[in-house]
């Protein structure tokens, strides 16, 4: 049984800007796993932070928790035009992930936002909620235990899925469905098809491809992820996701790249590399779990 005092202690680590960012990430994912109103409240307090990367992950975790008490907070973040686009985008995606159709009107309104990443995200979230309404059965659980912005396509032919994925004339929702179908299938052919997606479509689309490649943790995608991370002309939103994917893949071939860009001029990129290096150490170490905030707290004298 977790006590209120323990949740508070983990929450204080999350909101403490003096703490190393990897420690705050671990506290965040601990709160996500614990769930409940107190965890949602502490996550909400951190939206005033200066790190767009951290705030992006705050919104992501609230969506993955699927706790409807977070809806007003996420709407507030989506509506706040002083927040970075990648933060507002993630708030829109989280509203779609929670799955309550009462947010359809607000999502439709922001589907026409002047910031393309926000508009596209809200369009996807609307389509996800409409799909849930049209299909009485929810999509089966993701093999990666994630709540995805689109259900996987029923198609199982890798070549056909690749064609849909890379076809920029296709509706974005259908390209996302192909993306998640390829992820669920796995295997080198699917991984390489996904890696091609890092070079086409909008920044939002490429960002999601990077996220999916991180979930797959297949070393076959390392060259493509490395190339995109190292491209200064690429959107920081995409480069950051490639860095986190390399941290999740956690092979030796990823290490020098992450170290090289841990001092990047773009804050979101260098912070992503710092967090990715912590993920690398976790994946290659003997730690029991990444979200170890509670374990550390209970082990302290």
Residue, then its C-alpha position, 0 to 999 in steps of 0.5 A: x500500500x502506497x501512502x499519501x506521504x510517499x506519493x508526495x515525496x515522489x511528486x516533490x522530486x518531479x516538480x523540483x527543477x534542481x533535480x537532474x532531469x533523468x531523476x524527474x523522469x523516473x519520478x514521473x513514470x513512477x506516478x504514472x504507474x501508481x495512478x490516482x488523483x494525487x498522482x494526477x495532481x502532482x503531474x499537473x503541477x509540473x506544467x509550469x516547468x521550463x523544460x518542453x521535454x518534461x512537459x511533453x512527457x507529463x501530457x503523455x503520461x496523463x493520456x496513458x493513465x486514461x484518468x478522466x480527472x486529467x481532462x480539464x488540465x489537458x484542455x487547459x494545456x491545449x488551449x495555452x498558446x504560450x506552451x510549446x507546440x510539442x506540449x500542446x500536441x501531446x495534450x491533444x493526443x492525451x485527450x484522445x487517448x483517455x477516450x471520453x467523447x465529451x472532448x470531441x468539440x474542443x478537439x474539433x476546434x483545435x483541429x484548425x489550430x494554426x500550429x500544424x502539429x497541434x491541428x494534426x494531432x487533434x484531427x487524429x484524436x477526433x478520428x480515434x474517438x469517432x472510431x471508438x464510437x463506430x466500433x463497439x469493441x475497443x482495439x485489443x491491448x497493445x503488445x507494448x502496453x501503450x494507448x496508441x493514437x490510432x488502432x492498428x490496421x487489419x492488413x497483415x501484408x507488410x508491402x501493402x502496409x508500407x505503401x500506405x505508411x509512405x503514401x502522403x496522399x493517404x489520410x493521416x489516420x490511415x497512415x498511423x493505422x499502418x504504422x501501428x500494424x507494422x509495429x505490432x507485426x515486428x521483424x526486420x522487414x517491418x522495422x525497415x519499412x517504418x524507418x523509411x517513414x522518418x524521411x516523409x510526411x509531417x514533423x508530427x508523423x516522423x515524430x511518431x515513427x521515431x516513437x514506434x521505432x523506440x518501442x520496437x527496440x530493434x538495432x536495424x533502425x539505428x542508422x536511420x535514427x542516428x542520421x535524423x538525430x544528427x540532421x540540424x535541419x530536422x525538426x527538434x520534435x523529431x530529433x528528440x524522439x529519435x534520441x529517446x528511441x536510441x536510448x530505448x534500443x540501448x545497443x553499443x551502436x547508440x552510445x557514442x551518438x547520444x553522448x555526442x548530442x547531449x550538448x546539442x544547441x537545441x534544449x529539447x534535443x540535448x535533454x532527450x539525449x541526457x534522458x536517453x543515456x539514463x535509459x541506456x544505463x537502465x537497459x544495460x544494468x541490473x536495475x529492476x525497473x526504470x520507474x524506481x521512485x517508490x523503490x528508492x524512497x522505500x529503501x532510504x533510511 
